[in-house]
Amino acid sequence: MADPALNIDDLSPDERLKLLEQLWDSLSKNAETLPLTDAQRDELDRRLDDLERDGGGGIPWEQVLERIRGQG
């Protein structure tokens, strides 16, 4: 593999995060092409089954904001 045109060590932390976001976004556009192991697929199936059986289990965004604001 040739040396990369970009030296990551020369980037600021903000620039590295931006690059990481761009890489992640590019991978997620074609998520179906990323290979999963059988164990990963089984775990995802188990989690989906739990979600369908038990529901989301989350709290509304408004309640989250109230909790955060209440701590200030």
Backbone torsions as a table, in degrees:
resi	resn	phi	psi	omega
1	MET	NA	133.2	-179.2
2	ALA	-73.7	158.8	175.9
3	ASP	-61.0	137.9	179.8
4	PRO	-68.2	151.2	178.3
5	ALA	-72.0	-15.8	-176.6
6	LEU	-115.6	125.9	175.1
7	ASN	-94.3	107.4	-175.5
8	ILE	-60.3	-33.1	-179.9
9	ASP	-63.8	-20.8	178.8
10	ASP	-82.0	-9.9	-177.2
11	LEU	-86.5	148.5	174.2
12	SER	-74.0	164.0	176.8
13	PRO	-57.0	-40.0	177.9
14	ASP	-62.8	-40.6	179.5
15	GLU	-67.2	-37.3	177.7
16	ARG	-65.4	-41.8	177.7
17	LEU	-62.5	-41.7	178.5
18	LYS	-61.5	-44.1	178.1
19	LEU	-62.5	-42.5	178.5
20	LEU	-61.4	-42.7	177.4
21	GLU	-61.5	-41.8	-179.8
22	GLN	-65.0	-41.3	177.8
23	LEU	-63.3	-45.8	-179.7
24	TRP	-61.5	-45.3	178.9
25	ASP	-59.6	-39.8	-179.1
26	SER	-67.2	-35.5	177.4
27	LEU	-71.7	-40.3	-175.5
28	SER	-71.4	-18.9	176.6
29	LYS	-63.9	-29.5	-179.4
30	ASN	-125.3	48.7	-174.8
31	ALA	-57.6	-30.6	-178.6
32	GLU	-66.3	-16.6	179.4
33	THR	-87.2	-8.7	178.4
34	LEU	-81.6	125.2	-177.1
35	PRO	-73.0	142.4	174.0
36	LEU	-116.4	144.7	172.8
37	THR	-76.4	165.6	176.7
38	ASP	-61.0	-38.7	-179.9
39	ALA	-64.4	-41.1	178.0
40	GLN	-65.0	-43.7	179.4
41	ARG	-63.7	-41.8	177.9
42	ASP	-62.1	-42.0	179.8
43	GLU	-65.3	-42.4	177.1
44	LEU	-61.8	-42.4	177.5
45	ASP	-62.1	-41.7	179.7
46	ARG	-62.6	-43.8	-179.7
47	ARG	-65.9	-40.0	176.9
48	LEU	-64.0	-41.1	176.8
49	ASP	-60.3	-44.7	178.4
50	ASP	-61.2	-43.0	-179.5
51	LEU	-63.4	-43.7	-179.8
52	GLU	-67.1	-35.3	-178.5
53	ARG	-77.0	-44.2	-171.1
54	ASP	-101.4	-11.1	-176.5
55	GLY	84.5	-179.4	-174.2
56	GLY	-67.3	-39.9	178.4
57	GLY	72.7	6.1	179.0
58	GLY	-89.7	-178.1	176.0
59	ILE	-121.4	153.1	-179.4
60	PRO	-62.2	149.8	-178.8
61	TRP	-56.4	-37.7	-179.7
62	GLU	-59.9	-39.6	178.3
63	GLN	-68.1	-36.6	176.9
64	VAL	-61.0	-46.9	179.6
65	LEU	-61.7	-41.6	179.2
66	GLU	-60.8	-42.4	179.3
67	ARG	-64.7	-43.5	-179.8
68	ILE	-64.3	-46.4	-178.8
69	ARG	-67.0	-31.0	179.1
70	GLY	-69.5	-20.5	-179.4
71	GLN	-82.8	-19.0	-175.0
72	GLY	-76.8	NA	NA
